[in-house]
Amino acid sequence: MDVIARAEAATRAVSGKGRGRRLGGALGVLVGQATRELRASGVSWGEVARRLQVSVPTAQRWSERIAEPPPPALLPIRVVEPATEAIVAVVSPSGWRIEGLTLSQARAFLAEQ
């Protein structure tokens, strides 16, 4: 089955789902590719919209969909030295909060208050 036939079948399968139906991921890319192929072969926007059972502006938006590049297989990492002292979070009875300080830094801060 060619791209256009698959896209027509896909949009028929979701027709009747109501206004604002979403065609995301691979299905959206497939429909976008079919829309571009139809337009390249000289089919009018009205005919493209009729075949895909959508409005002309929707068909035009779909024609702009392209495959997104896959995410990289490996992501960069950063190795950090382990903290020599534990990081604490202090919450007072009245609700204020101190976070990201070591125990000695939190003790010194509280002693100043």
Disulfide bonds with the S-S distance in Angstrom:
none
